[in-house]
Amino acid sequence: MLLDQMPMAGLSEATRKLVTYWQSLPQTGEFRVPERRVFQSGPVVAPYLSELFIIEWKSVDEIIIRLSGTKLDRILGREVTGENLFDLLPPELCEEEKSYYQHLKDSGCAGMLTRAAQNLNNFPIVYRTVHLPLADKEGNLKYWIGTGSMLSEEQVRSEYAGIDFTTVFELGREFFQCH
């Protein structure tokens, strides 16, 4: 599916604005994605910084959270900037998440991941993240910018009726070709 066909219903305003802004940026490199350095938090994005994150691929076992907005930190239960994403996840989600990020890196596509989990304060949440690829200055895919949000009770009932959320698991993953 193309990024232009990402289902925007149910996504936050921050996500919709970020996707539109990302699509307007000049594209470069093998995968034709924007460079991280051209991404600016100007008037389009600045009102939504509290919902944004930037992550950096170091290896299949290490993705560093370079920026985590304050709203995301509240959802997760504490500040997570500077931490390895995989150190924050329940062990039962790590392998699925590693395969998700490996696919993002190998394909240069955008992604959307929905999961049920306990946040870092053991509060149950249903959480959706959208990941948009960014290249380093050499054009290599190394970063993703995105948004994360909890799904409302109404969204959970409508999208996942009848599912028992007492265990941690991935609810869905979608990939979107950027071009």
N, C-alpha and C positions, 0 to 999 in steps of 0.2 A: 504494500500500500504506500502511496506517496504521502509525504508530510502534509501536502495541501489537503489530503483526505482524512487527516486526524480528526476523530470525532470531538468537537469542541464543547458539545453539550455536557454539562456536569464538571467541566474544568474551571478552575478559578480565573478571574479576570487577569491576574498576574500571569498565568500560563498563556492565556490567549494573546496578551500584549507581547510577552517574550517571544513566542513563536513568530508573530508578525514582524517584530523587530529583527529577529535572527534572520528571517528570510530576506530582509532588505539589505543585509550586509554584503560587501564584496566577498566572493568565494575564491578559494585557492587550494593548491595541493592536489594530490591524487584523488581525494574524495570530494573535492569541490565544496569545502566548508569554510566558514569565516575563520580568520586567525583570532586568537584570544586578544591580541593587542589592539585590534580594531573595535572590539566590543567596548562601548562606552556606556556608563550608566547615566545617560542624559535624561531629558524630560520624559521620554517614553518609559524608561525602566526604573528611574529613581523612586517613584512612589511605591514600588513593589520590592525594594531591596530586602525587606524583612522576610520575604518568601523565597528568595533566590539562594542557590548554592552553586559553587564551582568546585569540581573535583578534578584531580590530576592522576592519570595512569602512571604508576611507577613500575608495576609488574602485575602478573595475574593474581598475586597474593597481596598486593598493596595498592590501594587507591586512596590518596590523601584528600581529605576535605579541606580545600583552600579557603573557602568562604561558606559560612552557614548563617543565613539570616536569623534574626531574633525570633520570628514566628516559628521557624523550623526548630530552633533550639527548644522552644517551649513545648512543641508537639513531642519532640524526642525525649524531653525531660532534663536536658542540660546542654551546655555549650559543647559543640563538637568540632569546631574549626581546629585544624591541625592534626586531627586523628585519622587513623587508618579506618576506612569504612568497614572493613571486615572484622575489626576488633569490636565494633559496636553491634554487630548482628548476632542473633541467636545462632549457635552452631548449626542447627538444622536448616538454616537458610543460606549458609555460606556457599556451598557448592552450586546451588541454583543461581545465586547472585553472581558468582564468578563466571558462570557460563553466559549469563546475560551481558555482563560487561565485556567479556571476550568477543561476543558477537557484535556488540556496538563497535569495538575497536577494529575488528577484522572487516566489517562491512561499511563503516563510515556512515551508518544510518542513525536516525534518532530513535528513541525508545520511550515506552511508557510502561511502568511496572506498578502493579497493585499488590499489596500484601497485607495480611492480617498478622499482627504481632503484639507483643507487650512493648511499650516504650521503655526507656531506661529507668523509669520509676515504677515499672511493672503495671502500668495502666494499659488495658487492651485498646488497640487502635486499628483502624483500617486506613491505610496510608497509600497515596498514589504519588509517584514521582514521574516527571517528564524530563528526559535527557536530550540535549541538543549538542552535537559535536562541535568542537573548536580545535583548530590546528595551532601548533607552535610556530615560531618564526621561520622554521625550515619547511613548513607545510605538512609536518607529521601530525597525525591525529593523536592528541595527548590529553585533552581536556574535554569536559562536558559542563555546560551550564544548564541549569534547570530550576524547576520549582517542585515543591513538595507540599502536599496538603492532606489533611484528614478528610475522609469522606463523611458527609453528614449521615445521620441515622436514616433519613429518607432515601439517600443514594444507596446505602447498604441494603436496605429492604428492597429497593427496586432492582438493583443489579445482582444481588447475592441472596435472595430470599431462601430461607431454609438451610443456610450453611451455619455450622457450629463454629464459632470463633474462639473457642476456648484453647485451641492449639495454634501454633505459629505456622503459617504457610503462605506460599505465593498464590495469589488469586488469579493473576493474569499478567501476561507480558505481550506487548505489541511492538512491532518494529515498523519504521516509516522511512522509506528511501527519500533522501533529501533532494534528489534530482532525477 
